[in-house]
């Protein structure tokens, strides 16, 4: 087996603080459609985990992405896949379960 990639992690409160400071973040929500309907981080792009590798053309390797799911597991997997493909990503640990800021 190959070595496990070290994925940089970020906490929900850090993302909320950065958004409140009007920082432009590239957030990708990898939950399923029915989960996203309950609310997502404002401005987040929805790409279900099962579609992430077929939609790489929608992403830019020059940008950094924050991956989000319900708890941090699926976004962690997406982070590993994208890192292997040369993208700069961070995984929001704790996911939407720990999100205490605005949703849309």
Residue frames as qw, qx, qy, qz and C-alpha x, y, z in Angstrom:
[[0.000, 0.887, 0.461, 0.000, 0.00, 0.00, 0.00],
 [0.359, 0.576, -0.038, 0.733, 1.12, 3.56, -0.71],
 [0.246, -0.166, -0.500, 0.814, 1.74, 6.10, 1.97],
 [0.015, -0.788, -0.612, 0.062, -1.30, 7.94, 3.18],
 [0.248, 0.556, 0.103, 0.786, -1.39, 11.51, 1.99],
 [0.227, -0.403, -0.501, 0.731, -1.33, 14.15, 4.70],
 [0.023, 0.688, 0.502, 0.523, -4.39, 16.28, 4.13],
 [0.084, 0.124, -0.323, 0.934, -4.44, 19.71, 5.70],
 [0.218, -0.597, -0.772, 0.006, -7.44, 20.16, 7.96],
 [0.050, -0.266, 0.087, -0.959, -9.44, 23.22, 8.87],
 [0.001, 0.364, 0.822, -0.438, -12.16, 23.59, 11.52],
 [0.075, 0.712, 0.635, 0.291, -15.68, 24.88, 10.79],
 [0.229, -0.884, -0.234, 0.332, -15.26, 27.93, 13.05],
 [0.390, -0.405, 0.354, 0.747, -12.11, 28.94, 11.10],
 [0.207, 0.337, 0.680, 0.617, -14.02, 28.83, 7.80],
 [0.110, -0.834, -0.540, -0.022, -16.92, 30.78, 9.35],
 [0.341, -0.749, -0.012, 0.567, -14.49, 33.45, 10.63],
 [0.340, -0.160, 0.516, 0.770, -12.77, 33.76, 7.25],
 [0.105, 0.558, 0.689, 0.451, -16.12, 34.12, 5.47],
 [0.212, -0.873, -0.389, 0.203, -17.24, 36.78, 7.96],
 [0.333, -0.630, 0.217, 0.668, -14.03, 38.67, 7.11],
 [0.586, 0.727, 0.012, -0.358, -15.20, 38.63, 3.47],
 [0.243, -0.454, 0.781, 0.352, -12.45, 36.25, 2.42],
 [0.747, 0.350, -0.278, -0.491, -13.20, 34.58, -0.92],
 [0.433, -0.300, 0.849, -0.052, -13.08, 30.84, -0.28],
 [0.572, 0.202, -0.620, -0.497, -13.62, 28.02, -2.76],
 [0.475, -0.147, 0.750, -0.436, -15.81, 25.62, -0.82],
 [0.519, 0.086, -0.706, -0.474, -16.99, 22.34, -2.32],
 [0.638, -0.156, 0.520, -0.546, -19.79, 20.44, -0.60],
 [0.261, 0.240, -0.887, -0.295, -19.56, 16.73, -1.50],
 [0.408, 0.137, 0.768, -0.475, -22.78, 15.64, 0.25],
 [0.176, 0.379, 0.844, 0.338, -25.72, 14.18, -1.65],
 [0.083, -0.407, -0.345, -0.842, -28.41, 16.48, -3.03],
 [0.532, -0.645, -0.492, -0.242, -30.96, 15.72, -0.33],
 [0.616, -0.444, -0.309, 0.573, -28.38, 16.64, 2.34],
 [0.282, 0.061, 0.109, 0.951, -27.46, 19.92, 0.64],
 [0.230, -0.591, -0.504, -0.587, -31.17, 20.84, 0.48],
 [0.556, -0.681, -0.436, 0.193, -31.11, 21.13, 4.29],
 [0.109, -0.987, 0.094, 0.069, -28.62, 23.98, 3.90],
 [0.829, 0.164, -0.027, 0.534, -25.07, 24.58, 2.76],
 [0.401, -0.512, -0.019, 0.759, -22.35, 27.12, 3.45],
 [0.360, 0.865, 0.151, -0.315, -23.16, 30.30, 1.49],
 [0.281, 0.802, -0.445, -0.284, -21.34, 30.27, -1.85],
 [0.488, -0.298, 0.814, 0.100, -20.33, 26.61, -1.61],
 [0.529, 0.328, -0.568, -0.538, -20.33, 24.65, -4.85],
 [0.803, -0.109, 0.489, -0.323, -22.17, 21.33, -4.71],
 [0.557, 0.420, -0.677, -0.236, -20.38, 18.38, -6.31],
 [0.911, -0.304, 0.127, -0.248, -21.50, 15.03, -4.85],
 [0.476, -0.559, 0.663, 0.148, -18.59, 12.77, -3.87],
 [0.743, 0.189, 0.630, 0.125, -19.51, 10.25, -6.58],
 [0.545, 0.796, 0.225, 0.138, -19.14, 12.93, -9.27],
 [0.286, -0.875, 0.213, 0.327, -15.98, 14.69, -8.07],
 [0.509, -0.318, 0.620, 0.505, -13.53, 12.82, -10.31],
 [0.435, 0.482, 0.646, 0.400, -15.72, 13.26, -13.40],
 [0.069, 0.948, 0.282, 0.127, -16.05, 17.02, -12.81],
 [0.635, -0.391, 0.040, 0.665, -12.38, 17.98, -12.37],
 [0.352, 0.400, 0.348, 0.771, -12.71, 20.36, -15.34],
 [0.234, -0.861, -0.325, -0.313, -14.83, 22.61, -13.08],
 [0.630, -0.722, -0.007, 0.286, -11.88, 23.07, -10.72],
 [0.388, 0.853, -0.248, 0.246, -8.73, 25.18, -11.04],
 [0.851, -0.108, -0.303, 0.416, -5.36, 23.85, -9.82],
 [0.279, 0.434, -0.206, 0.831, -4.30, 27.44, -9.05],
 [0.470, -0.557, 0.040, -0.683, -7.01, 27.80, -6.40],
 [0.052, 0.124, -0.897, 0.421, -7.27, 26.26, -2.95],
 [0.584, -0.325, -0.488, -0.561, -10.44, 24.35, -2.12],
 [0.302, -0.217, 0.709, -0.599, -12.13, 23.59, 1.18],
 [0.446, -0.113, -0.820, -0.341, -13.94, 20.25, 1.07],
 [0.401, -0.150, 0.476, -0.768, -17.09, 19.85, 3.16],
 [0.465, -0.215, -0.801, -0.309, -19.50, 16.99, 3.96],
 [0.623, -0.643, -0.292, -0.337, -21.67, 16.08, 6.95],
 [0.775, -0.625, 0.028, 0.093, -18.96, 14.87, 9.31],
 [0.094, -0.830, 0.515, 0.193, -15.62, 15.15, 7.51],
 [0.700, -0.133, 0.687, 0.146, -15.25, 11.57, 6.24],
 [0.667, 0.580, 0.429, 0.185, -16.42, 11.94, 2.63],
 [0.192, 0.973, -0.123, 0.022, -14.74, 15.32, 2.32],
 [0.478, -0.638, 0.578, 0.174, -11.55, 13.67, 3.59],
 [0.723, 0.168, 0.624, 0.244, -11.80, 11.09, 0.84],
 [0.463, 0.846, 0.226, 0.137, -12.47, 13.80, -1.76],
 [0.156, -0.929, 0.317, 0.105, -9.47, 15.74, -0.38],
 [0.626, -0.339, 0.647, 0.273, -7.21, 12.70, -0.86],
 [0.668, 0.470, 0.528, 0.235, -8.44, 12.13, -4.42],
 [0.284, 0.950, 0.082, 0.094, -8.00, 15.78, -5.41],
 [0.356, -0.803, 0.440, 0.187, -4.57, 16.02, -3.74],
 [0.703, -0.064, 0.638, 0.307, -3.48, 12.98, -5.77],
 [0.535, 0.663, 0.435, 0.293, -4.61, 14.85, -8.90],
 [0.477, 0.171, 0.010, 0.862, -2.51, 17.89, -8.00],
 [0.197, -0.773, -0.282, -0.533, -5.16, 20.14, -6.45],
 [0.142, 0.216, -0.557, 0.789, -4.64, 22.23, -3.30],
 [0.566, -0.502, -0.467, -0.457, -7.30, 21.22, -0.80],
 [0.086, -0.240, 0.699, -0.668, -8.16, 21.37, 2.89],
 [0.420, -0.374, -0.807, -0.179, -10.70, 19.15, 4.62],
 [0.359, -0.481, 0.192, -0.776, -13.20, 20.82, 6.96],
 [0.306, -0.033, -0.917, 0.255, -13.10, 18.38, 9.88],
 [0.144, 0.302, 0.666, -0.667, -16.35, 17.90, 11.75],
 [0.070, 0.340, 0.741, 0.574, -18.27, 18.92, 8.63],
 [0.288, -0.460, -0.272, -0.795, -21.70, 20.48, 8.59],
 [0.643, -0.491, -0.584, 0.070, -22.52, 18.65, 11.84],
 [0.518, -0.463, -0.270, 0.667, -20.31, 21.23, 13.56],
 [0.196, 0.359, 0.261, 0.874, -21.20, 24.25, 11.39],
 [0.173, -0.624, -0.600, 0.470, -22.66, 27.02, 13.54],
 [0.035, -0.353, 0.126, 0.927, -22.73, 29.90, 11.08],
 [0.545, 0.440, 0.020, -0.713, -25.02, 30.99, 8.22],
 [0.428, 0.092, 0.853, 0.284, -26.41, 28.55, 5.68],
 [0.388, 0.321, -0.224, -0.834, -28.21, 29.07, 2.40]]
